Structures are given as structure tokens and as C-alpha cells.
Amino acid sequence: MEARAYLRNARIAPRKVQIVLDLIRNKPTDVAMAILKNTPKAACEPLEKLLKSAIANAEHNHHMDTNNLYVSECFVSPGPTMKRIRPRARGRAFRVLKRTSHVTMVVKEHE
């Protein structure tokens, strides 16, 4: 039995989110929460909310014991990219890509 939570269109680049997800994969949820609280990365705040959501889904929808949960899967995929223009010298324009992320987190109970 597993519980999932999704974060769609997060305004942070996927490669920045991936660094933090690698820290919490296969960890118990209380350890993962402590890691997210004490890591100075911009991705930690939305991932903390996502982990809380996954734990709440497990407890409410699947009646799992929250003390035995661990992060079994977590991955990020690129969302839509917003294209913006940056003015440059001699009338030129450079494109700025503002990347977004779709994050999926799955929690399971220990056997």
C-alpha cells in the first residue's frame, strides 16, 4: 500500500529540486522532515509541504500508521518553461528560460 502526493508547476528548476530529493529518498518520514527543515535550499520549503501532504494522504485515505512510513519514491520532471526576454547591447534580445517542476512523492509503510 502506498500514498502519493504531487506538486505541479513549482517555480524552481528541476535540477535544483533533484539535489534535495536525493537527500530524502528511502528515509523514514520523520528523518526526511528533519533533513528538509535543516537544509538551506530553496526547494526545501515546497518539498516539506509536499511530504506533509503525502503523510496526511497515507493516514486519511489508506489508514496507514504514520510512525512506520518512509519515502519510497520521489522524483522530479520538468514542467512548462516560461520564456522571457532580456534586453542586451546594441538592440539585441536574449532569451531567459524560467523553468518549472512537477514533483511526485510516494510514501509506504515498512513491512
Backbone as CSV, one residue per row, in Angstrom:
resi,resn,N_x,N_y,N_z,CA_x,CA_y,CA_z,C_x,C_y,C_z
1,MET,0.847,-1.172,0.000,0.000,0.000,0.000,0.898,1.243,0.000
2,GLU,0.532,2.216,-0.801,1.335,3.434,-0.901,0.420,4.654,-0.980
3,ALA,0.962,5.793,-0.606,0.240,7.059,-0.701,1.099,8.030,-1.494
4,ARG,0.454,8.772,-2.383,1.170,9.692,-3.265,0.750,11.125,-3.010
5,ALA,1.661,12.034,-3.342,1.342,13.462,-3.343,2.094,14.089,-4.515
6,TYR,1.460,15.061,-5.158,2.033,15.706,-6.336,2.170,17.204,-6.115
7,LEU,3.235,17.764,-6.648,3.422,19.207,-6.679,3.606,19.579,-8.138
8,ARG,2.675,20.343,-8.664,2.694,20.694,-10.081,3.108,22.148,-10.268
9,ASN,3.855,22.398,-11.337,4.233,23.742,-11.776,4.956,24.542,-10.694
10,ALA,5.819,23.888,-9.934,6.614,24.602,-8.928,7.620,25.491,-9.650
11,ARG,7.732,26.738,-9.230,8.587,27.690,-9.932,10.044,27.580,-9.463
12,ILE,10.612,26.390,-9.642,12.021,26.152,-9.342,12.515,25.118,-10.339
13,ALA,13.739,25.262,-10.764,14.284,24.384,-11.801,14.397,22.947,-11.292
14,PRO,14.131,21.966,-12.157,14.174,20.559,-11.725,15.528,20.116,-11.181
15,ARG,16.614,20.618,-11.722,17.927,20.172,-11.249,18.217,20.660,-9.840
16,LYS,17.593,21.776,-9.426,17.752,22.250,-8.049,16.919,21.408,-7.083
17,VAL,15.758,20.945,-7.532,14.900,20.098,-6.706,15.527,18.717,-6.551
18,GLN,16.160,18.227,-7.608,16.732,16.876,-7.615,17.788,16.710,-6.534
19,ILE,18.558,17.755,-6.268,19.604,17.703,-5.239,18.993,17.387,-3.879
20,VAL,17.872,18.034,-3.556,17.238,17.842,-2.252,16.526,16.488,-2.196
21,LEU,15.899,16.070,-3.303,15.201,14.782,-3.307,16.166,13.622,-3.071
22,ASP,17.394,13.748,-3.572,18.387,12.695,-3.359,18.732,12.535,-1.878
23,LEU,18.567,13.622,-1.101,18.878,13.557,0.330,17.841,12.765,1.121
24,ILE,16.567,12.796,0.677,15.497,12.205,1.497,14.980,10.870,0.975
25,ARG,15.437,10.424,-0.172,14.936,9.172,-0.736,15.280,7.991,0.170
26,ASN,14.290,7.095,0.393,14.414,5.888,1.229,14.683,6.173,2.703
27,LYS,14.338,7.355,3.171,14.492,7.696,4.580,13.125,7.635,5.269
28,PRO,13.089,7.340,6.576,11.825,7.450,7.311,11.309,8.889,7.246
29,THR,9.997,9.044,7.351,9.416,10.373,7.133,9.855,11.382,8.189
30,ASP,10.057,10.955,9.433,10.494,11.917,10.447,11.928,12.378,10.194
31,VAL,12.789,11.481,9.709,14.163,11.848,9.358,14.158,12.759,8.130
32,ALA,13.322,12.428,7.138,13.223,13.241,5.927,12.738,14.651,6.257
33,MET,11.772,14.757,7.183,11.266,16.069,7.589,12.360,16.877,8.268
34,ALA,13.167,16.235,9.114,14.269,16.927,9.789,15.318,17.403,8.787
35,ILE,15.598,16.578,7.778,16.554,16.966,6.735,16.037,18.192,5.979
36,LEU,14.754,18.184,5.628,14.185,19.304,4.882,14.172,20.591,5.708
37,LYS,13.929,20.468,7.017,13.904,21.658,7.876,15.288,22.282,8.025
38,ASN,16.343,21.481,7.972,17.690,21.970,8.272,18.595,22.112,7.057
39,THR,18.065,21.942,5.856,18.857,22.105,4.648,18.585,23.486,4.054
40,PRO,19.622,24.289,3.833,19.413,25.655,3.331,19.285,25.714,1.802
41,LYS,18.251,25.114,1.271,17.995,25.148,-0.169,16.601,25.703,-0.402
42,ALA,16.407,26.365,-1.524,15.106,26.974,-1.832,14.026,25.916,-2.049
43,ALA,14.417,24.724,-2.497,13.441,23.673,-2.794,12.880,23.023,-1.532
44,CYS,13.500,23.249,-0.374,13.099,22.538,0.840,11.714,22.928,1.329
45,GLU,11.351,24.198,1.205,10.057,24.646,1.719,8.880,23.983,0.996
46,PRO,8.827,24.014,-0.343,7.715,23.311,-1.004,7.765,21.795,-0.828
47,LEU,8.964,21.213,-0.741,9.072,19.764,-0.548,8.615,19.348,0.844
48,GLU,8.802,20.223,1.825,8.321,19.943,3.175,6.798,19.887,3.192
49,LYS,6.159,20.828,2.504,4.699,20.819,2.410,4.212,19.581,1.663
50,LEU,4.954,19.179,0.623,4.585,18.002,-0.155,4.696,16.729,0.690
51,LEU,5.739,16.627,1.505,5.903,15.465,2.376,4.781,15.400,3.415
52,LYS,4.415,16.547,3.992,3.297,16.585,4.932,2.010,16.132,4.258
53,SER,1.816,16.534,3.007,0.623,16.143,2.256,0.607,14.637,2.015
54,ALA,1.763,14.062,1.651,1.846,12.619,1.409,1.561,11.832,2.693
55,ILE,2.063,12.332,3.833,1.810,11.667,5.119,0.325,11.738,5.466
56,ALA,-0.275,12.915,5.238,-1.706,13.078,5.512,-2.544,12.184,4.609
57,ASN,-2.151,12.042,3.337,-2.862,11.155,2.420,-2.782,9.708,2.899
58,ALA,-1.607,9.311,3.381,-1.423,7.939,3.864,-2.318,7.664,5.071
59,GLU,-2.378,8.647,5.967,-3.145,8.456,7.189,-4.648,8.503,6.909
60,HIS,-5.076,9.466,6.135,-6.507,9.689,5.940,-7.118,8.749,4.902
61,ASN,-6.448,8.570,3.771,-7.029,7.793,2.668,-6.777,6.294,2.789
62,HIS,-5.611,5.913,3.338,-5.230,4.494,3.350,-5.099,3.925,4.756
63,HIS,-5.356,4.724,5.780,-5.332,4.288,7.180,-4.006,3.624,7.548
64,MET,-2.895,4.234,7.135,-1.568,3.718,7.472,-1.110,4.311,8.805
65,ASP,-0.173,3.619,9.448,0.421,4.117,10.679,1.521,5.109,10.319
66,THR,1.399,6.353,10.772,2.354,7.396,10.369,3.750,7.180,10.955
67,ASN,3.866,6.366,12.005,5.182,6.125,12.607,6.030,5.168,11.773
68,ASN,5.404,4.372,10.898,6.136,3.380,10.097,6.333,3.800,8.649
69,LEU,6.078,5.044,8.321,6.171,5.483,6.930,7.605,5.847,6.555
70,TYR,7.929,5.625,5.281,9.201,6.086,4.732,8.979,6.561,3.305
71,VAL,9.897,7.383,2.809,9.799,7.939,1.457,10.325,6.875,0.498
72,SER,9.424,6.168,-0.173,9.858,5.078,-1.040,10.283,5.574,-2.419
73,GLU,9.565,6.555,-2.941,9.908,7.128,-4.248,9.768,8.633,-4.158
74,CYS,10.658,9.341,-4.833,10.467,10.773,-5.039,11.253,11.146,-6.282
75,PHE,10.586,11.798,-7.195,11.249,12.184,-8.431,10.668,13.497,-8.942
76,VAL,11.427,14.133,-9.810,11.021,15.412,-10.384,11.116,15.308,-11.898
77,SER,10.176,15.930,-12.580,10.222,16.019,-14.033,9.976,17.467,-14.428
78,PRO,10.496,17.880,-15.569,10.339,19.286,-15.948,8.899,19.621,-16.310
79,GLY,8.460,20.769,-15.875,7.144,21.283,-16.222,7.275,22.243,-17.399
80,PRO,6.251,23.048,-17.650,6.343,24.013,-18.742,7.392,25.085,-18.455
81,THR,8.099,25.488,-19.489,9.132,26.505,-19.360,8.590,27.841,-19.851
82,MET,8.707,28.863,-18.994,8.273,30.198,-19.395,9.441,30.899,-20.092
83,LYS,9.175,31.483,-21.253,10.219,32.178,-21.998,10.080,33.677,-21.777
84,ARG,11.178,34.304,-21.365,11.198,35.741,-21.144,12.338,36.345,-21.945
85,ILE,12.285,37.653,-22.155,13.286,38.345,-22.960,14.112,39.256,-22.064
86,ARG,15.437,39.201,-22.244,16.361,40.071,-21.523,17.020,41.001,-22.537
87,PRO,16.833,42.312,-22.407,17.478,43.247,-23.345,18.999,43.195,-23.212
88,ARG,19.686,43.220,-24.344,21.148,43.191,-24.348,21.671,44.341,-25.199
89,ALA,22.976,44.403,-25.332,23.609,45.524,-26.011,23.242,45.573,-27.502
90,ARG,23.260,46.765,-28.062,23.057,47.019,-29.492,21.699,46.523,-29.969
91,GLY,20.675,46.631,-29.128,19.311,46.321,-29.560,18.971,44.850,-29.634
92,ARG,19.867,44.005,-29.171,19.582,42.577,-29.227,18.728,42.158,-28.030
93,ALA,18.207,40.945,-28.110,17.421,40.391,-27.001,17.858,38.951,-26.773
94,PHE,18.139,38.626,-25.523,18.476,37.259,-25.157,17.284,36.618,-24.475
95,ARG,17.122,35.343,-24.680,16.008,34.620,-24.075,16.404,34.097,-22.697
96,VAL,15.512,34.267,-21.722,15.685,33.727,-20.382,14.638,32.638,-20.200
97,LEU,15.079,31.433,-19.820,14.168,30.320,-19.619,13.878,30.166,-18.137
98,LYS,12.634,30.375,-17.746,12.229,30.211,-16.353,11.575,28.841,-16.231
99,ARG,12.321,27.916,-15.671,11.899,26.516,-15.653,10.982,26.217,-14.470
100,THR,10.084,25.253,-14.679,9.191,24.800,-13.613,9.343,23.291,-13.448
101,SER,8.802,22.778,-12.338,8.980,21.364,-11.986,7.654,20.724,-11.617
102,HIS,7.554,19.429,-11.910,6.486,18.576,-11.386,7.163,17.563,-10.466
103,VAL,6.784,17.568,-9.184,7.416,16.674,-8.207,6.388,15.643,-7.753
104,THR,6.807,14.385,-7.658,5.968,13.298,-7.157,6.666,12.660,-5.963
105,MET,5.911,12.463,-4.876,6.461,11.828,-3.682,5.549,10.677,-3.271
106,VAL,6.135,9.522,-3.000,5.388,8.328,-2.605,5.914,7.867,-1.259
107,VAL,4.993,7.633,-0.316,5.373,7.084,0.984,4.732,5.711,1.144
108,LYS,5.466,4.802,1.782,4.979,3.444,2.043,5.217,3.110,3.496
109,GLU,4.542,2.055,3.953,4.742,1.538,5.302,5.807,0.464,5.271
110,HIS,6.630,0.406,6.332,7.626,-0.670,6.444,6.881,-1.991,6.617
111,GLU,7.416,-3.024,5.999,6.790,-4.349,6.069,6.936,-4.937,7.456
